[in-house]
Amino acid sequence: MNIIESKLTIPDFSPYLVRDRLFSLLEKNLERSLICLTGDGGYGKTTLVSSFVKIKEIPTVWYQVGHTDRYPHVFLSYLRAGLSKVMGSEQKDTYVHPELVEEELQQLLSLLSTWPTRLLIVLDDYQWLDQSEEIQEIITKLLFQSARTITYIITSRVRPALPLVKLKLQQNLAELKASDLSFSNEETTLFFNRLHQLHLQEHEIQFIVNRTEGWIASIQLIHDLIKEMTHSERYRFWAHFKGIPDLYDYLGSEVLASQPKEIQNFLYKTSLLAELHVDIVNLFLDEDYTKRMLDHLLDHHLFIYRTEEGTYKYHQLFRMFLYEKLIKQSDRQEIDAYHLKLAHIYEEKYQFFHAFAHYISGKDYLRGANVLRQMLDRYHPDQFMVLIDGWLETIAPDLSLDNTSLFLFRCLPATVLDEIVEPLEARVTSFKQVHPLTIAHFQHRLANIQFYRGDLVQSKRYFLESLDACLPTNNYGLIAFNLSMLGQVYRFMNDLDKAIYYIKQSLSYSEQHRISYSQMHSLWNLSEIYLAKNDLNKAEPLIHQTLEISRHCDEASKVFPYSSMVKLLRLRGEYTQAFEWGKDALSHASRFDIEPDIGWIYMELGLTYLSAGDAEEAHFHLGKAEEKLTRQLNLYLKSEMEKLRSRNLPSVEVVEKQPRKLKLRTLGIFEIEYGGEVIKLLRKSSLRLLLFFIAHRDRKLVKDQILDQVFPDGSFQSINSQFYVSLSTLRKALEPGLQSGRQSRYIMQSGEHYTFCSQDIDLDAKQLLQTLSDQPGMPQSNRIERFLIAEQLYQGDFFEEYPYVEYLEAERERMRLLYLNSLVELGRYYWDGKDYTNGMKYYEKVLEKDPYLDHVYEEYIERLLRTQLVSSARKVAERRQRYMEQELGVSVRSLSL
């Protein structure tokens, strides 16, 4: 047998990254018998160990294991040869005859059991030996009988079938898994910027880490792809990153090709799921072997891992690869059917966010809208942040902002948009080192939210900023949508020239790059402009084109050309046909229950009835439109009515609603009323914030002070985000219909300062303090009247349901003492007026509220004795003694009664 020298040579992967973090872990565990490094191929196991032993200059037997080494005599031959190499002796007689394996093993154990100095024995690619029981026995003996100076290091794609539990209990095992071996952010930065001198920006490093999840092989392949790129070329590369060709070749030829057909099919279909729950996958595949399959994939390190919650997930790049393979071998109808089956399963399991994502991916927008309505009934508005935070795209790979924004932002009601706008703005403001395209996506989302909230100025600002950020990336879908929406914003602002400029640019991008969603939206906007200009001949073909293209978009989007057709027929005076189109449009929009769509159709029908001279129907439909449309759309409605008024047609006014009174009850059971309706503040953090504001009302509060008191736990970014979400929720709860937090009458902001203004609030605590305020020279009759008013106001302690909230304690104690003093004053007043019944009532009321007021006991007992109410005085004295001595341990003198 010939010994292949290269199998016993420590490999050299220069240049390599010196991984101080893992070097420290290895060095710290050299006293253990076994250090085991397990992970998929490409996690740098061999590079890590080889670089470590070279830099640390530790004597090492390096054994590169292969499939032929699973025979005991071959394994022992190489191990002997490696030891001879370390000892510097000749390697002529290292071959072990198959019949002498046991004898040679004993000699080897004798040698290793007395080894005097530090020695590492590295078994690289151990997975080739793992199925050999004979080799397992040999290695087990080596591990337990070798000297403490010897450490075995195993690198393997599978966890070795060795007595690891026993080693662990004896503290003789250290393990490094894929999560330990993955490049961290810092190591990724060092790899690109120090080792390879590429000078990547922080957002580029973060992008690489997020996409590769620290998988070193993929990071190396990315380096090979970008090493010759300029900064602008890299900028576009990240924007269109879909995977790594060489990596996909490796995954196809080395990973998938070696798997049975059954496992391949399982991998392809389950790539549709972001999280692999056994019960969900079993239902999806109509099988019951999911647990066995997932455990097999996990045991063989096939780019799958288990989260801390126990959920299985594919590595991101592996899932992208599998999904692309699924797309290539299936037609679109099959993929849609898979998504819809998953959506139904998730809906049955009440996992509505997942159900919504898969319904939209499967192009069943009606059921998607129905699921969203269920979510709106079940969840707090801030939970919907995940729908616009990039989460949908991780659930279903088909989804992107380009093909979901038009539907999604119309579906979310204004109340939800109000809740999430401030946290999202805070998120964008907090971005520092991120790829500009990421910022562009968030700005686009913010722009849509502001548009449907009715803030056209902010909407225009964010669309322009998003457009500027995404233009250099050549992200044509996002560019086209920004342009089209800018056209719509300018149309609503009645700047038709700018509107046409942006819409035509959008059409150019959309038609050149076959982006149907933005094409449909741009054609509709252009038709609306021509209708506004009364150029019906140009508008009509555009409406028909919009209607045709809308069939390939989300089904709900047909409402756009439907509404335009109603307007076209109205302008022609063809009212009967206009009503027919309008009723069909209303029926279609009502199926989806999307408020802006329904409101738009009501508006067109109302204006049509107005043009036809039917003021009663016009009043009804325009009233419905006002309910559904936002403030800026109502302004658009008013401008349309002005045009009709100029033609001497009947008009219907849109009446501005007066602000309603806010009432806060804080003494006793806390209650919020707005316009006579009780408001429930479900978000706990918003409730805590309101308590803090009320306790510190009419004072200018520094934001840091609020964060410290109300949100004491968590990172700054976490509590900062939580503050904005809570503040937004609170503002909208106290002022329904509020368009912007900056317009709040109650919670005012000036830079980093916030003031809770109670001037226009019916606040019982404030009334109590004003009633009991000390005013020298006030006549006694007025004072008593105020005390009686205070008694009625004081229905319980200040926020008595929250006794352990520290920032309420001072205000609660202040009001409690004022209230008790007022009761004592009332008791004295009635007693001095010889109304002993009411006098006793108020003294008893004081002691019932606080049975530990010794000075009140003394005064009360003295008054009872002076009035010859000895029996009552005795009872009060006994009560005093019980509370003061037995409960407080304070000695009081007995009274001789």
Secondary structure, 3 states (H helix, E strand, C coil): CCCCHHHHCCCCCCCCCCCHHHHHHHHHCCCCCEEEEECCCCCCHHHHHHHHHHHHCCCEEEEECCHHHHCHHHHHHHHHHHHHHHHCCCCCCCCCCHHHHHHHHHHHHHHHHCCCCCEEEEEECHHHCCCCHHHHHHHHHHHHHCCCCEEEEEEECCCCCCCHHHHHHCCCEEEECHHHHCCCHHHHHHHHHHHCCCCCCHHHHHHHHHHHCCCHHHHHHHHHHHCCCCHHHHHHHHHCCCCCHHHHHHHHHHHHCCCCHHHHHHHHHHCCCCCECHHHHHHHHCCCCHHHHHHHHHHCCCCEEECCCCCEEECHHHHHHHHHHHHHHCCHHHHHHHHHHHHHHHHHCCCHHHHHHHHHHCCCHHHHHHHHHHHHHHCCHHHHHHHHCCHHHHHCCCCCHHHHHHHHHHHCCHHHHHHHHHHHHHHHHHCCCCCHHHHHHHHHHHHHHHHHHCCHHHHHHHHHHHHHHHHHHCCHHHHHHHHHHHHHHHHHCCCHHHHHHHHHHHHHHHHHCCCHHHHHHHHHHHHHHHHHCCCHHHHHHHHHHHHHHHCCCCHHHHHHHHHHHHHHHHHHCCHHHHHHHHHHHHHHHHHHCCHHHHHHHHHHHHHHHHHCCCHHHHHHHHHHHHHHCCHHHHHHHHHHHHHHHCCCCCCCCCCCCCCCCEEEECECCCEEEECCEEECCCCHHHHHHHHHHHHCCCCCEEHHHHHHHHCCCCCHHHHHHHHHHHHHHHHHHHCCCCCCHHHCCCEEEECCEEEECCCCEEEHHHHHHHHCCCCCCCCHHHHHHHHHHHHHHCCCCECCCCCCCHHHHHHHHHHHHHHHHHHHHHHHHHHHCCCHHHHHHHHHHHHHHCCCCHHHHHHHHHHHHHCCCHHHHHHHHHHHHHHHHHHCCCCCCCCCC
